[in-house]
Amino acid sequence: MDARICSYECTFCVSCVENILLNVCPNCGGGFERRPVRPATERVKGVSLKVHPATTDKTFKPLVTEQHAEFANTIKSIPPHKR
């Protein structure tokens, strides 16, 4: 799955980032980048999904779309690297 991630590692699907969140993280106000893929194959000793699997812990923070729209509209025109 293609995903987008902020600098605090909040992760959302591309559709939500583009169509609902307007590239504004609801948790920190930052922007999103393409989430990197952790290598499945251990090409460097001790570094791979096998050695360091992705977490299965999830944090659920419901989004109130009206509140986020108001928040996002105040800062979405500011480039993420300047927020």
ChimeraX attribute file (.defattr): number of C-alpha atoms within 10 A of each C-alpha:
attribute: neighborCount
match mode: 1-to-1
recipient: residues
	/A:1	6
	/A:2	11
	/A:3	17
	/A:4	22
	/A:5	20
	/A:6	21
	/A:7	12
	/A:8	11
	/A:9	10
	/A:10	15
	/A:11	17
	/A:12	18
	/A:13	14
	/A:14	19
	/A:15	13
	/A:16	13
	/A:17	21
	/A:18	14
	/A:19	9
	/A:20	15
	/A:21	24
	/A:22	20
	/A:23	24
	/A:24	27
	/A:25	23
	/A:26	22
	/A:27	12
	/A:28	11
	/A:29	18
	/A:30	23
	/A:31	23
	/A:32	25
	/A:33	16
	/A:34	13
	/A:35	16
	/A:36	10
	/A:37	9
	/A:38	12
	/A:39	13
	/A:40	13
	/A:41	11
	/A:42	12
	/A:43	9
	/A:44	8
	/A:45	7
	/A:46	10
	/A:47	15
	/A:48	16
	/A:49	14
	/A:50	12
	/A:51	12
	/A:52	12
	/A:53	11
	/A:54	10
	/A:55	6
	/A:56	6
	/A:57	6
	/A:58	6
	/A:59	7
	/A:60	6
	/A:61	8
	/A:62	7
	/A:63	12
	/A:64	9
	/A:65	12
	/A:66	9
	/A:67	10
	/A:68	19
	/A:69	16
	/A:70	10
	/A:71	16
	/A:72	19
	/A:73	13
	/A:74	10
	/A:75	16
	/A:76	18
	/A:77	12
	/A:78	13
	/A:79	12
	/A:80	17
	/A:81	7
	/A:82	7
	/A:83	12
